[in-house]
Amino acid sequence: MATVAVIIANWNTRELLAECLASVAETAGEIELETVVVDNGSSDGSPAMVRERFPRVLVIANRDNLGFARANNQAIAATTAPYVLMLNSDARLSRGALRVMLECLMAAPRAGLVGAQLRHPDGRFQRSHARFPNLRQEALVLSGLGRLLYGAWYPSFGPDDDVRARVVDWVSGACMLARREPLSQVGGFDEGYVTYGEEMDLCYALRQAGWEVWYEPAATVIHHGAASTASMTADREARLYRGRARFFRKHYGADVRRLFAAELWFFTPPKIALHGVLRALSSGRFGRRTISLHALRDALSDHPTSEPPAGAAHPGAARPGSIAGRRVLLLATSSRAAGLESDVRHERFPRVDYAELQRRIDAEVCDYAVYPDGRLGEWVRRAETQLHSDPYLALHGLRRAARYDLVVCMSERVGIPLAALRRAGVCRSRLAVLFQCWSQRQEAVISRLGLFAAMDVIGVNSTAQRDHFIALGAAPERVHVFQWGVDHRFYSPVAHSGGSAFAFSLGETRSRDYGWLFRAMEGVDLELRVRAGGLPYARETLPVTFGRRPANVTLLPRASAVELRALYAQARFVVLPVHDEVFPAGVTASVEAMCMARAVIATRSRGLRDYLIDGENCLLVEPGDTDGLRTAIRRLAEDPELARRLGENGRRRVEAEINQERYVQHLADLLGGAADRSEAAA
């Protein structure tokens, strides 16, 4: 069993992360480690680098930057070692540093956490610990008098004060070693902090719980310092103030927080004016870009109801992102299957994402159940099928929207028409739209009418679609990637019993190239069973017509969820001849197959890059490469051990990263932030 769990949160620091991991391996010695990297949506290839160069390190890849606190909580929950080393990706351990910190904790029974002495890459001393803030201290810092009266290191301690190990108030989060017991006792990091203040808050919580926080100068760590945020000076300042304001309110009360805000408003405008004049007179050579008054107001605008109780950081606890007390309407382009409500153990039906979200955030739901019966309902459904849009549901939502703080469209089918109504000034509620698919027709409508501007939250299921939307003019801060997930408890591996094994393919004909797959199956000594069409509960049943197909291809009728699960269980592997799209065509089938521990063969599509890793949980084939697809099919058919390994890797990735629980929680957190902004605007 590992003694120390090393957890590292990373965002776009690929090479520094490689140095960090190498230093961990070098300094470990005989200490048994388990190492986890949580990547917060990096675009520099960090996760791939870790998997290639450090194969023993577990990678948890988030689609967005969830912040330091939440990333560390994810990693803490994924490990079991009795000691936890929380390390920045831009930090590098010196030889023996880990051993010295571990000995410090072991020597002091009430020591809950110990920090190291930080050094700049050139060897200069770096601030490593400080006193807890108070109003007098903040006034001295903001006015600049603190440095004049107490020295350049104020309110931290300088190198002359750091010559021996001792108990301190709080230490830098760049390198902290903690016992797991006190971490669990205080609930880990408070995820309400975005970037700055998390470690100070954690140390305060540990001190309040009766634990000691130690500083050990004999353990030295090279820290590049703010490597992930060096280019965001004004934003960094805003985050510092936001974190400090949260700390004051949480631990000292609302009155003290208001006094701190008054100090900021007193000292900040003169500073903004001074630096503005210096930049103007020196053509930018002197002065710096400071926080704006608008950003300062935003940093101090947290609503009290969004504050979590002290120590609430576990997934089920109240925290920022909770929508308690806010009115949210979910517009779902789906309908629940008959008998779903009575299937409380979900033995016949998988959990429905919008139903899970409804319970999580206590929202109201409007879905296809609102459509009229009879000929009128049939006519409306037929017309919307031709439009590939749901204007009737949008109008129904519009009539109710005024009663809600936030309207969430679970699909672009209802989101696009509602955004058009909002763009025209008819709908005034804040609007979140989750995109499931994408087409040239939708792109033309959105671009021509400028509808991205009418969406406060734009949710997509792939980074390729996010990048495409930003290129079309969507504001980057509004576009968020939600890694799609299905009910992995319903779709779980089962032993195959009886029957002849076969390859399995499924999905809508408009997003699959079945003709290509059929050509690849010619001459292959294996049966292929194809379930062409929509999902089991899809509203539209698309016509399935094929020309000539090989004798070893069998077409299957529409299947229920239980029947589909059985097909996955009996299949050797799953083949998905998807078209190359920016949206993740085939993602539901891919994730379901991974849930069932089945290997996947798929087209190398941009939309599936977030889910399928060639050689790890699938085999990828270039679009249209018939010989390549045939070779991949034969390879898995003749090598069951490879198919088993790919399938098991897929299941592990689902459990760690891609599942419905994480998808719904991620969505609830972001919608909670949108509801907070809605209330502040009101």
N, C-alpha and C positions, 0 to 999 in steps of 0.2 A: 504494500500500500504506500502511496506517495506521502511524503512528509509535508511538502509545500506545493500549493497550487499557484502557479505563476499566471496572472491574468493581465492582458495588455489590450487596451482600447486603441484602435488605430483609425485615422482618417487621412488618406493621401500622404503618408510618410513612408513610402515603400522602402527606400534604401536605408533610412534611419531605423525602420522596423527590422530589417535584416541584421543590422549591427546590434540592435537590442537583443534579438533572439540568440545571436551568436554569443553575446556576452553572458546570457543566462546559462547557456550550455557550458561555457568556459569556467564560470564561477561556482557551478553546482557542486563539483567534487563528488563526494559520496552521498550527498543529499538527494533523495528520490523526489523527482518533480513530475507534476502533470501541468502541461502548459496549454493555455487557451488564448487565442487571439479573436477579439470581437471587432470585425471591420464595419465601420459606420458608413457604408455606401461609397467607398473609395472609387475613383475613376482612373487610378494609376496602376492597376493590376496587382495591388497588394495581396488579395486572397490567393491568386494564382501563384505568386512568388512564394508564399508561405507553404502552400501545398507541394510545390516542386522542390524547394530547398530545405524545408523542415517538415518532412512527412509525418513525424510523430506529434506534431502540434495540431490540436483541434482548432478548426476555423469556424466561427459563427459569422456568417456574412449577412449583415442587415442591408436593406435596400436604401435606407435613408440614414442621415446623420442623427442618431437618437441621443447623442450627448454622452458625456463621460460617465455620469451617474448610472444611467440605465444600462449602458454597455457593460460596466463593471458588475452590476447586479446580475445581468445575464450570465456572465462568466462564473460568478460566485455560485449561482444555482446549478451550473453545469459541472462543478467540481466537488470533491469530497474530502480533500486533505485537511488536516487539523489546523494548518497555517496557510494564510493566503497572502501572497506578494502581489500588490497592485502597482504596476509599473507603467509609466508613460512610454509610448512608442519611440519618443525622441530621447530616451534615457539609456545609458550604457553602464552596466554594473562593473565595478573594479573587482579584481581578484580577491576573493575572500569576503566580499561585502555581504553576501547572503548569509554566510556562516556567522559573521559578527552580529548581524541583526537578530538571527535566530537565537544565539546565545544570550543576547540582551533580554529577549522575551522570556526565555526559560529561567533566567536568573531572578526575575521579578514576578512573583506569582500574580500580582494585580495588574501587570502590564498588559493592556489590551492591544496596543499598537505601538510600533516604533518606526521612526523616520530616519533617513540617511542624510549625510552631509552632501549637498549638491555642489558641483563645480562646473564652470563653463568649459567648453572644449579646450580652451587655452590654459586651463588650470586655475583661473581666477575663482575666488569664493563667490557663491551664489546664495541668495536668501533661502533658508531651509526651514525655519520655523518662526513663529511670531505669537504675540499675545492675542487673545480674543478682542475684537473691536468694541469700542464704546463711543459715545457721542463726543467726548473730549478728544479722544484719539483721532476720530474722523475729521474733526474741525482742524486739528493741527496738520493732518495730511493734506486736506483740501486747500488750506491756506498757504502751505509751504513752510509754516513755522516749525513743524516737527523736525525737519532736517536741520534748520538753523539752530534750534535749541538742543537737539539730542543727537545729531550726527546723521550721516548720509544713509545709514541702514534703517532708520526709524520708519515704521514701527516694528520692523523685524530686528533680529540680532545679528551683529557683525562677527567676523572671524575671531576677534579677541574674546568674545563671550562664549565661543563654541569650542571649548578645549576638553570637555569631559561629557560623559553620558549623564543625562538628567531628565527629570520630568518637566514637560513643557505644556503650553496650552494646546497648540496645534502645529502640525508639520505639513510640509508640502506634499501634495498628492502625486508628485512625479515618481516617488518611490516610498511605499509604505508596506510594512509587513505586519499582519494582524492575526490574532487568534480567531478561529472561526466562531467559537462560542460567543464572544461579545458582539461580533458582527451580526450574528443571528439574533442576539438579544435586542439590539437596537433597530433591527430591520434593514440593515445594509444602508446604502446611500439613499438620500432623499432625491427622488427623480424630478422634483420640481425645479432643481437647479439645472441650468442649461450648460454652462461651461465653467463658471467660476463660483467658488464658495462651497463646493461639495465636500472637499476634504475637511474644511474648517467646521462645517456642520456635523460631519461624522465624528470628529474629535470631540466636539462639544457634547454630542449625545453620549459618547463613551464615558466622558468625565462625569456627566450627570448620572449615569448608571453605575458609578462607583469604580470604573476602570481608570488606569493611568495611561497617559500618552507619553512616550519616551522619545528622546532624540539621541542618536548614537553617531558622534562625529567620526568614529573609527571606521565606519562603513561609508565609503565615498562612491558617488555616482556622478558620471558625466551627463549633464542635462543640457541639451541644445536650447531649451527654453522657448515655449510657444511656437514650435516649428510649424504647427498646423494652422496658426492664426496670425503669423507674423505680418501678413499683408492687410490685416483688418484692424487698424489702430482704433478708429472711431467706434467700430462695432465691438471691439474688445473692451473699450471703456464703458460702453453701454451695458455689456454683460457683467462687468465687474460691479457696476452700480445696482443692476437688477439682482445679482446674487447677494450683495450686501444688504439691500432692502429686505429681501426675503429672510435673511438671517435675523435681522433686527425684529421683524414682526413675529417670526416663529418663536424666538427665544426670549425676547425682551418685551413684546407686546405692541399693540397698534399705536399707542401714544408715542413710544420711543421711535417707532418707524416713521411717524409723521414728523418728529423733530429732525430725524436724519434727512428726510426729504427736504425740509426747510433749509438745512445746511447746504444741501446740494444746490438748491435754487439760489441761495445767497452767493455761493462761491463760484458756480459754474459760468454764468453769463459773462463776468469780467474776464475769465480765462478764455472763453470763446472769442471775445472781442480782441484781446491781446494777441492771440495767435493768428487771428485773421489779419490784423494790421501788419504783423511781422511777415507773413507770407506775401501780402500785397506789396510791401515796400522792398522786399528782397527777391521778388520774382520766385518765391518758393524755396529759397535757400535756407531761410530761418523759419522758425515756427513749425507747428505740426497740425495735421488735421485732427480736430477735436470732435467730441460728441456734439450733435446739434440739439437745439432746444426741443425740437419735435421728438428726437430719439430719447432725450432725457425724460420727457413726459411719458413716453411709451415704457421706458424702463421702470418707472414708478407707478404704473397703472394696474398692477396685479390686483385683481378683485379678491377680497378676503375669503369668499366662498370657494375659491380655487385652491386655497392653501390646504395641504394635507395635514392630518394630525402628526405630531412628532413621531418620527421613526417609521412612518407608513411608506414602505418602499416595495413590498412584495406584490406580485402580480394582481392579487385580488383586492388590495387595499385601495382606499380613496386616495387620489393624488391628482395633480394638475392633469387635465385630460378627462377627468370625470365630468359628466354632464348632468349631475344631480341638480335638480331645480331648474334646468333649462328645458325648453320645449323643442323637441326634435321630431320631424316627420320623415319617415323612410318611404320612398317610392320604389317599389320592387317590381321589376318586369318579370314576374314569375308568379306561380300559384302553388300553394302547398298541396301535395298529393292527398287524396282521400285516405284517411286512416293514419296520417302522420301524427296528429295530435295524440291519438291513443297509444302510439308506439313510443312510450316514455323511455324505454331502454334502448331504443334505436336498433332493434334487431331486424326490422324490415326496411327501414328508410334511413339514409344518412342524415346528419344534422344539416340544417339549411343555414347558410351564412347570414342572411338578413334576419332570420328568427333569432339566431344566437346574438347578433348585434343588438336587436331590439331588447333582449333581456339584459344585455350588458349595460346599456345606457338608458334603459327605461324610456324608449321612444314609442311613438305611434307608427303603425304600418299601414300603408295603402298599396295593395297589389292587384293582381288581375281579378280578384274576387269582386271588385267594384263594377266590372263590366256587366251590361244588361244581358239577360237570357233571351232566348228566342231568336227570331230572324234579325232583329236589330243588332243584337250582340254578334251574331254570325257575320253580318255585313261589316260591322266595325272591325272585327278581327281580320277578315279577308282583306279589307282595304289597308290596314296597318301592316299586314304581311307583305303586301306589294311595296309599301313605303319603307319597310325595314325601320319603322319608327312608331312610337306610341303616343300620338298627340291626344288621344282620348284620356289616357292616364295622366298626361301633363295638365290638361284642363281640369281634371278632377283634383289634382294636387294644387293647382292654382287657387281653386275655390277655398281650400283649407289653409293655404300658405300663410295668410295674414295672422293666424293664431299661433305661429311657431317662430322660434328664433333662428332655426336652421332647417333647411330642406335638403335631404340627401337623396340623390338619384342613384340607385344601385346599378344603373346602366345608362349608356349614352342614348339608348332608344327613347327614354323619357327625358334625359338630361338636356339634349340638344333643343327640342321644342320648348322646354321650360326656360332655357337660357335665352332663346329668342324672345320669349315673352318678357323676361327680365330686361333684356336689352332695349325693348320697346317701352319700358317704364311701367309695365302692367304688374309685375311681381317685384316686391321690395325686400323679401326675406333673403338672408344669406343663403348661398347655393353651393352645394358640393356635388360634383358629378364624377362618378367612377366609370371609366371606359373599359369595356370588356372586349370590343372589337374595333375595327377601323376600316374605312373604305374610301375610295376616291370621291364618292358622292358626299360622304360626311365631311371630308377635308374641304371640298369646294364650298359647302354651305357654311361651315365654321369660318373659313378664311374670308369669304365674301361678306359675311355679316359681322365679322369681328366678335364672335361669340365667346372666345376664351376670356375676354375682358369681363364677361357677365358671370364668370364662375370663380367663386372665392377659393374653392379647393378643387383641384383637378387630380384625380387618382388614376393611375395606370398600373399595369401588371408587369411591365418590363422596362428596363433602362433604355432600350432602343426606342420605345414609344415615348418615353420622357424626353429624350434628346430630339426626337422628331417634332414633338409639340413645341419645344422651346425654339427650334429653328423656324417654326411657323409663326412665332410671335407670342406664345404663351409666356407669362411672367415666370421665371425660374422658381421663385419662392412659392409659387402656387402649385407647382407640379410635384407630386409625390408618388413614389413607387411603392405599391403594396404587393408583396410577393404572395401570389395566389396559393391557397391551400384548401384541401378537402378534408372531410372527416376521416382522419387516419385511424380512428378507433373502429369505425364501421368497415372501412377497407383495410383490413389487417391480414397478414400472411396466414394461410391455412395449408395444411398438408394436402397434397394432391392425391385423390383416391379414385382409381378406376379410369377407364376411358383411354383413348389414344391422345397423346400430346399433339398440339398444333400451335401454329403462330396465330396471333390475333391482331386485328386492326379494326379501328372504329373511328367515328367522327363524321361531321357534316361534309357532304360532297363538295360544297363550295370552298372549303378550306383544305381539302385533300386532293391529291393527284393519284386517284386509284388506278387510272390507266397505266401510269408509270409503274405502280406497284405490281399490277397484273403482268406487265411485260417482264419484270424482274423475277416473277415466280415461275416463269416458263423453264422447264427442265430441272426444277428444284424438287428433290424427293422429300416433300413436307407439305402437309395440308395447311392452307391459310383460311381462317374463318373471318368474315368481314361483317361487322354491324355498321352499316352506313346510315347516317341520319343524325338527328339531334340527340341531346341527352334524354334520359328516361322521362323527365317531366317537362321537356321543352314544349312551348306553346305551339310552335310550328313544326309540322311533320313535312320535311322537304321530300320531293319526289326523288326516287332512286332509280336511275336508268343507266345501264351499262351496255356496252357493245360486247364484243367477243371477250371471253375470259377463259383462262386455262382450266383444265379439268380438276386441278388440285385446289381451286378457290371455291369456297362455299359461302353464299350470302345468307345472313341470319336475319330473322324478323326483329322488330322492336323489342327491347328487353327491359324488364324491371330492374331496379337497383340490386335486388338480391340475385337475379339471374346474371346481371352484369358482373357482380362480384364473383360468382361461380365461374364465369368465363375467364376472368383474370386468373383465378386459382388454378384452372386446368391448363391454361396456355403455357408454353415454354417461354415465350417472350412476346412483346408487343411491338408492332411495326406502325409507325406514324408517318406516312408520306405527305407531310404538310407543305404548303406553299411558303416560300420565304416572305415573311411579313414583319413589320415593326411591332405589331401586337402579338402576343404569344398564342398564335393559333395552335391548338392541340395541347394546351397546358393542362386542361382538366384530365384528359386521358393520360398524359405523361405522369402527373402527380398521383393519379389513382393507381397506375401501374407500379410506380415507386412505392406507394403505400403497401401494395400487395407483394413487394419484394420481387418484382418482375423486371428483367432487363428490358431496355427500350432501344429500338433502332429508329432514328428519326432523321429528317432533313436538317441540314445545318442552317437553321432559320435564325434571323436576328432576334426575333421575339422570344426564342427559347433559350438564349444564352444564359439567362439568369437561373435556369433550372437544370439544364442538361450539360454535363461535363464529359467530353469524349474520353473514353477509356476508364472513367471512374464509375459512372452510373448508366452509361449508354454507349452506343456506337453511332457516330454521326456520319452522314453521307451527303455529298454535294448534290444540290438540286439537279434533277434530270440525269444523274449518273446511273444508268440502268445496271451496268456491270458492277459498279461499286455497291449498289443496293443488294444485288444478287449475292455478291461475295459476303456481305455482312450477314445476310440471312443464313447462308450456308455455314458461316463461321459459328454462329450461336447454336445452330441446329446440331453441329458436329462437336461442339465443345460445351457440354452442360456445366462444367466447372466454371467457365468464364461467365456463362449466363447467371449462374448462382451468385458469383462474386459481384457482378454488376447490380443484380437485384438487391442483395443485402446492403451494398453501399447506398443504393437509392433509398431504402427504408430508413437507414441511419440518418441520411440527410433530411428526410421528411420529419423524423422525430426531433431533430435538432433545430431545423430552420423553416421547413415548408409544411405547415399544417394549418388547419382552420383556426385553431385556438390563437396562434400567433397573428394570423391575418386579422381576425376580429379585434384582438387587443390593440394591434397597431392602428387599425382604423378608428377604434374608440378613442384612443389617445389623441389622434390628430383632430378628430371631430370635436373633442372636448376643447382643444385650443381654439378652433373656429367659433365655438359657442361662447367662449370667454371673450373673444374679440367682438362678437355680436353684442354682448351685454355691455361691454365698455363703450361701443359706438352708440348704443341706445342711451 
